[in-house]
Amino acid sequence: MRKKPRVGLLGGTFNPIHIGHLRAAEEVREILALEKIYFIPAAMPPLKDMTKIASPDSRIKMVEIAIRGNPFFELSDVEIKREGTSYTVDTLGYFVSNFPEFEFYFILGTDLFPEMDTWKEYKKLFEISNFAVITRPGFPHTDSIPPALKDDFKYHKNEGGVIFYMHKSSKLLALVQIEGIQISATRIRNLLNKDRSIKYLVPL
């Protein structure tokens, strides 16, 4: 049976999108042999102060400019169009339902992974999609599963330095070590507030 092409899903506020996002996505794409990665700006991220976030249209435009010229990167405005609070379970359901020809990997950092038990319907997420947890600059590599998820996974294999766990649904969790670039959206916003240059930190 022929394997489905792998496709990555990278969500976030992208407030703003920066070189760190792009480099991390490029590294994960190569390591996991992804056909493409969808960048998915959130309309209204849970637990975020929306007064400090640029408008959806502005963030979409920034992502469009940032990924222009990379044939493996694509913008999805599914969360912006859906409006309301942006829940991962709804986004994964959309992609899996509308693109059954792909095998999806939802990409997130090790800073968010331990908090997944606070996400809406978090148990269901691993029944819908594979996940790729990446080490982002400034955060240690992890090879363990958060306690709330531990009983649902078993060690699967170590392939080229990528540690795979298998969920009871047969979906995979890939723990991916990247080199990355140490940049944060918070740092960029702070520089802007001080009227300092952000040249070479953002792709604009």
N, C-alpha and C positions, 0 to 999 in steps of 0.2 A: 504494500500500500504506500503510495507516494505521500511524503510528509507535506503538510501545509506550510506555506511561507510564513516566517515569523515576522511580526510587526510590533513595534514598541509604541506605548502610549505614555506620554510625559505631560502630566498636568501641573498646574501651578498658577499663582497670580501673575508671574512675570512682570513684576512691578519695581524695576524694569527687567526685561530679559537681558542677560549679559553673557560675556565670553565664557564664564564658568558653566552656565547651562549648556551652551553649544558644544564645548569641549567634552563635557561629561556625556552628552548624548552621542557624540561621535565615537567616543571610546566604547560605550556600551553597545552601540550598533555593530562595531567591528568584532568585539569579543563574543557577542551572542549571535552573530551572523543574521542581523535583522534586515529585512528587505527595505523597510522604511520606518521612520518614527513620526508619529503625529504629535505636534505641540498643541496642548489644549488649555488655553487661558480660561480660568475660572470666572464665572459671572459674580458669584457671591460666596467666597470660601467660608466654611463654618469657622467660628471663633476668631474672625479677623475684623478689625476696625475698618469699615469701608470708607470712612472719611479720609483715610490716609492712603487710599489706593486709587490709582489713575482710572479714568473711565474705561469701560470695556472696549470702546472704539479705539482709544489711544493704545491700549495694550495689544489689541489685535494688529494694529498698524505696526507697532514695534516688532512684534513677532514676524510679521510678513517681511519686513525689511531685513531682520536678523537672519532668517533662513533662506533668503533669496540666493539662488545660485547653487544650493546644495540639493541635488536631485533625490537625496534620501530623506530629506526633511519636508514635512507638509503641515500646514495649519489646519486645525479643526475648530470651528466656532460652535460646536454642539452645545457646550455649557452656556455660552453667551446667548445663543438663541433660545435655550430652554428657560433662561432667567431663573429667578429665585435662588435658593441655596444650592450650591454645587456639591452634590454627593457622588463619590466615586462609584458606588453601587449602580447608580442610574447611568453614569457614563459608560461603564463596562457593559451593562446590559444593552445599551444602544449599539456599541461597536460589534459585540458578539452576534446580535440579532441581524444587523444590517450587512455584516461582512463575514459570513460563515466560512468563506474560503481561506481565512487567515487564522493563524495561531497567535494570540495576543500575549504580550508581556507588559504589565503595568510597571512602570519604572518609578522608584522612589528612593530616598536617601535613608541612611541608617539613623538619622536624627528623627525621622517620622515613624520608622518601623516599630519601635517599642510602644508607640502610642496607638497602634492600630485597633486595639480593643475599645477605643473611644469612638471609632468611626461607625457610621450608620450601617447596620447589618454586616458587621465586619466578618462574621463567620461565613456569610454567603459569598463574599468577595473571592475567596479561593476556590469556590465551586464554579465561578464564571470564567476566571482568567488565570494565567500564569503570572508570577510576580518576579521582578528583578530588583533586588535591594542593593544599592551601590554605596560604596564608601565615598563620601564627599570630603573635600579638603577641610581639615580641622576636626574631623570626627574619626574615631578609631574603627578599624575593620571589625566586623562581628561575624561569628560563625555559630551563633546560638539563636534559638527561636524564643520570642517573648513568652512568658509563662501562660498567658491567656490562650496562646495558639499551639503550645508545645504538643499536646495530646493529639492534635490533628495531623502532625507531620512525622515522617521518618526519614532518616538519612538515605540518600539515593546514590550519589556518586560525586567524585571530584574530577572534573574534566577540564584540563588545561588551567588549573588554578581557580576555576569557578566551582563553588560548592553547591550542589543541587540537593534539595529536600523534596520529597513527594508528599503532597497532600492526600488525604484519604479519598478525595474525589479524582485523584490521578493528575491533578494540575501540579505544575512544578514551581518551586521557589528557588531562584538562583541568587546566590550571594556573590556579588561581583566586585572585585578590587580594581579601582581605577587610579590613575595618577592625578588627573584633574588639575584645576587651577583655583587657587584660593581667592575667590571673589564672592561677595554677597550683595544682594540687592539693598540690604540695610546700609552697608558701607557706601554704596553709590548714592543713595538718598541723602546720607549725612554729608557727603562731599558737595552735593548740589545745594544743600541748605547753607553751607559755608561759602557758597559761590566759588568752589574750587573745581578744577578740571576733572572730568571723568573719561577723558580721551584714552583709548586702548583698553578700557574696561567694558565698554558696550560697543556693539557692532554697528554704530550709527555714524 
